[in-house]
Amino acid sequence: MGTPAKANGGGGRYYEHVIDSIKGMIARGELKCGEKIPSERDLAERFNVSRVPIREALKILEYMGILDSSRGDGTYVRNITVEDLIGKMDFAVTATADTLMDLLELRISLETFAAYYAALRRTDEDIDALRQTIMDMREAKKLPHMDDTSIQHLRQLSHQFHRCLVRAAHNSVLSSVYENLYELLDISRQFTTNSSGFSYNSILAHEAVFNKIIQKDAEGARESMQEHLADVRINLSTKLAEAEAEELLHATPAG
């Protein structure tokens, strides 16, 4: 395979350089559709970075539908066209360029609005959908060992809860905007998963919002969602600071 530029050269965060380099490898045919990509360790050595930016880059590429790790024996390039690759990669790089906090602020605006109106407009079907999602989250959290697949499942259930909540607001414009921005918002979500997988506190926070919706307490639902996303903001700030600190710690001087 060719030799991409080292990730610690030039400006920008290291994981952005890794994303761009893997994009080039796929576009040049060095990594083919259906092919297993090198291990995190091999990629870290190749790009002269720690494994932290490698993991972040692979997460983003998977969320954008470029890579697939669901087989359990490594990460593979999905079957995509060159046009798909260019469009999705431009989208991913734009979305990760110092905008994660901006994305979270957008989430806060949309989802606190949704929680308020969901409490006023929810139907029995909406309540059933929200309740089932929380029950599934509690059941999934009971597993004795949380591997990557289990964490991904819990994350998906959390996303499902938020989408159900937006639908429960019964505002067609909000639903359309939220669905159109869903992939973009999802990039910020994947950075905020607790290191232990998915905490009970997060499930309790979802339940707090749900209980206010059941009670038709619109202001209480908005406040509960605000509190939940405030915790998410703290988690995101912490994770970004830790990732940047580790990148600096493992940076290797050129030459």
N, C-alpha and C positions, 0 to 999 in steps of 0.2 A: 504494500500500500504506500501511497505518497506520504509526504511529510508536511502536515499542516503547521501553521505558525503556532509557536508555544503560547499557552494560555496566559502566561504571566508577562507577556510582552504587550505594550500598548495600553490604551485606556480601557475602561469598562470593567464590569465584574467578571471574574474568571469563568463562571458558568456560562456567560454569554459567549465567550470565546470558544468554549467547548461545544456549545450548541452550533455555532457557526462552522466549526471544524467538522463535526459529524455530518452536518448538512452537506458540506463539500464532498465528504467521503461517499455519501449516498448518491449525490448528483453525478459524481465521476464514475460511479459503478464500482468503487472499491468495496463498498458494502452493498450487496444486492438484496432485492426483495426476498423475504423468507430466510435470509442468512442470519445466523447468530452473531451478535456483535462481540468484540473483545470484553473481557472481564473488567470490573471497576479498577482492579489493580493494574491491569495492562494499559487501560486508558489513562490512568493517573500518571504512569511512567511515560507514556507517549506524549502527553500534553504538559508534563513537568509541573503538576499540581498535586494537591492532596486529593483524597477521595471525596471530600465534601462537595466541591463544585461539580465533580463527576456525577455524584448522586442527584444533585439538584438539576443538572442538565438532563439526565435520563428521565427524571420525574416529569419534567416539562415536555420532553419529546413524547413520552407515553401519553400524557394528558392531551396532547395535540393530535394523537392518532398516528404518529410517525413510527413509534416503537411499540412492542408488545412483550410484556413479561408474564403473561397469564399462564404460560405452559409449565412454569415451575422449574425449568432447567436452564434458565438464562433469559436474556433479552434478545428479541429478534426484530428485524426490519419488517414492517408491515408491507403488504402489497398495495402500493400507491403509485400514482402516475407522477411524472415530473412536474406537471402543473399543480397537482395536490401538494407536492413537496415545497415548491416555491411559495405558494400561497400560505400554507400553514406555517412555514418557517418564518416568513416575513412577519406574520401575525404573532408568532411566539416570541421572536426577538423584540418586537415593538412592545409586547406586553410585559417583558421582563426587564426592560431598561428603566430601572429606578421608579417604577410605577406601581409596585405592589401595595403601597400605602394608599395611593390614589384609588386603586381598585377596591380596597377595603372600605374606603370612605363612600364609594359608590354603593357598595353592598349595604352599608349602614343606612344610607338614604332610602334605598329601595325597600329593604326588608323591615325597617321600622314602620314605614308607611304601610306596607303589606300587613304587618301584624295588627296595626290599628284598625284597618278596615276589615280584616278577617274576623275580628271580634264582633264587628257590627253585622256582617253579612254572611257568616259561615252557615252552611247547611248541615243537615245530619250526615250527608255523605262526606262532606269535608272533615267533620269531626271523626268519623270512622277511619278515614284515610290517615289523618294525623295520629290518631291513637294507635293504629296498627303499626305505623312506622316506629313510634316510640317503643312499643312492645317488642318489635324486631330488634331494635337497638339494645334493649335490655337483655334479650335472649342471646344475642351475638356476643355481648360483653361477658357472659358467663363462661365462655370457653377458657379452659385452664392455661392455654398457651396462645398468645396473640402473635401469629406470624404475619408476614407481609400481606398474605391473602385475606386474613381476618381483619387486619387494619383497613385494607382497601374496602372490604365489605361494609364496615362500620362507617367509613367516610362516605360511601355511596348512600347509606341509609340517612345520614345527616343531610346530604344534598337533597335527597328525596323529601325529607321533612320540610326543608325550606321551599322547595318547588310546590309542594302541596299547600303550604301557607300562602304563597303568592296567588295560587289559583283560588284559594278560599276568600281572597279579597274581592273577587269578582269585579275586577277592573280590567277590561280587555286591553287597554293601552299598556298598563303596567305588566300584564302577562306577556304581551308581545315584546316589550322592551327587555324584560328579564330573560325570556327564552333566547332572544337574539344575542344577548350579552353573556349567556350562560357559560360558554367555553372560556371566554375571557375572564369572567369572575372566578371560574374554577381554578385558574392558575394561582390566584391569591389563596384560595382555600387549601390547596395541597401543601402550602408552606406552613400551615397552622395546626397540623396534626401533632398531638402530644407525643413526646419521645417514647412514652410507655404504650403508645398505640392510640387510645381514645379514652379519656378519663371519664369516670362516673360524674364528675362535676359538669362535664359537657352535656351528658344525658339529662342531668337534673336541670340544667339551664333550658334545654328544649322543653322539658316538662313544665317549667315555670311559665313559659310562653303559652303552651298548650292549655294550661289550667285557666289562664286569664281569658283565653279565647272561648273556652267552655262557658265561663262566667259572663261573657259578653262585656268584659271590662276592657274597652278599647284603649284607654290611657294606660292601664296596667299592662296590657299586652305590648304596647309600644315601649314602655319603660323596661319590661323584662327582656325584650329583644335588644334594646339599647345596652343593657347591662351585659348580656351575653356577648354582644359584638365588641364591647369595650374590653372584655377579657381576651377575645380573639385578637384585638389590636395589640394588647400587651404581649401575648404569645408571639405574634408576628414580629414585633419589634425585637424581642429577645432572640428569636431564631435568626433573624437577619444579622443582628450584632454578633452572635456566636459564629455564624458562617463566615462573616467578614474577618473576625479575629483569627479564626483557624486558617483562613486563606493567607493572611499576613504571616502567621506563624510558620506555615509550610512553604512560603514563597522562596524560590531559589534564585539568587542573583544571577543575572545573565553573564555568560562567559565562563 
